[in-house]
Amino acid sequence: VITRPFLFGDPVGRKRARQCRVTSKQTSQSSITVKALIDGTEQTAHALTYPASTKPVPKKARIGGRGHFLQIQITSSDDVLIGAAEISAEVLRHTGR
């Protein structure tokens, strides 16, 4: 799964990604791999392990990168249900050149 771009209200401005949070629910212990895609370029992969749960469980991964289009790529070979994918980031100031 690849999310749509997180634009934070400014589609042409550069952003700095800090961390991502993925909420998942599954019937048995499972793991997922999370990567940030910054302007289409894959960043470092992070493995998140989830316990068996009937309620959605959020997990965080620290990511980093600067770009115009921030996305999250989520992969898993287990049977998981992704409830939400979020990025916390800041919009960088325009240089005005």
FENHUMO-V827883 format. One record per run of one state. SS is the DSSP state (A for helix, B for strand, O for the rest). FROM is the first residue (numbers start at 1). TO is the last residue. If there is no record, write none. Layout:
# FENHUMO-V827883
ss = <SS	SS>
from = <FROM	FROM>
to = <TO	TO>
This chain:
# FENHUMO-V827883
ss = <O	B	O	B	O	B	O	B	O	B	O	B	O	B	O	B	O>
from = <1	2	3	6	7	15	27	30	39	41	51	53	68	70	76	81	92>
to = <1	2	5	6	14	26	29	38	40	50	52	67	69	75	80	91	97>
